[in-house]
Amino acid sequence: MTQRQRLFAILFASAGLLVLPLFLQGFGNAWVRIADMALLFVLLALGLNIVVGYAGLLDLGFVAFFAIGAYMFGLMASPHLSENFPLFAAMFPQGLHTPLWLVIPLAALLAGALGILLGAPTLRLRGDYLAIVTLGFGEIIRVFLNNLDHPINLTNGPKGIGQIDSLKLFGLDLGKKLSLGDFELASVSLYYYLFLLLVVLSVLICHRLERSRIGRAWMAIREDEIAAKAMGINTRNMKLLAFGMGATFGGVSGAMFASFQSFISPESFSLMESVMIVAMVVLGGLGHLPGVILGAVMLAALPEVLRYVAGPLQAMTDGRLDASILRQLLIALAMISIMLLRPRGLWPAPELTSTQNGKG
């Protein structure tokens, strides 16, 4: 593909992404919400790709950073703290209402710090052992969130935190529809553009990291850690940086999720969510940004789209098949089929493709 063709493709894709919510609005806001959630999962997959795709560190507890970002925003942009702590009630009688410019850096900083804290005791672990430890970390965070309602009600336990503020950007409340003459832009469409902006910035950051000395060091560790250490790479610091950088994406995505949903509870941050995020990275193509984005969009949107397939199939069997179970079965069959036909992912890195062709 020539440079001119590549530029044309980028411009065409950009125009399509900008028009997409306007087109989907015609079919109902539910379809725009699916696009919003797909963008959030793209942000999560990009963060996990740094840890798994670049550095080769299998992390099954990535959803913990998603939860940390969500609960941080939930506490800082809702009446919960003022209702349960007299000190906060005296200082903020109307509750905390944190602005967007403060939310994103705080979410990134908190999640990044905890990512480094998780990485520190796991530096000597690899493969299955690392996966088990990170899985345990994710479950510990979920259990803490589920039980920190007594004796001090910090997270409200399984009841979750509600009445979370919508985001406000330059005086524009994203929780309310925007009227432009006779045309109305729904709240979900406003969130779509914010999430799209964050995804574009994240892609640029990941691309620059991949091309940098840090990115090459991560890939050297992924291919052969002993050889990387022999070449003078500080594998300890590089691993911690990978955990920290990946976690920042999860924290920011969690804060956006809390604002978008206006309600959070521990049920949204189960082990299954971590497995799905790992599947997005592996299914799309490890370490390849376009593949990771494709895998995230497919696995985020596919379950919702299959609702419209599972319903008629349930009706055809006179209700003998449960629609939710059937939908999970269809997702599993689709994933198995893709991995059998494309074992290196839907869109693997070019060097992987050439290697595969060379072996064939």
ABEGO torsion letter per residue (X at the ends): XBAAAAAAAAAAAAAAAAAAAAAAAAAEAAAAAAAAAAAAAAAAAAAAAAAAAAAGBBBAAAAAAAAAAAAAAAAAABAAAAAABAAAAAABAAEBBBBAAAAAAAAAAAAAAAAAAAAAAAAABBEAAAAAAAAAAAAAAAAAAAAAAOABBAAGEAAEBBGBBBBBBGGBBAABBBBBEABBBBAAAAAAAAAAAAAAAAAAAAAAAAABAAAAAAAAAAABAAAAAAAGBBAAAAAAAAAAAAAAAAAAAAAAAAAAAGBBBAAAABAAAAAAAAAAAAAAEBGBAAAAAAAAAAAAAAAAAAAAAAAAAAAAAGGABBAAAAAAAAAAAAAAAAAAABAAEABBBAAAAAAAAAAX
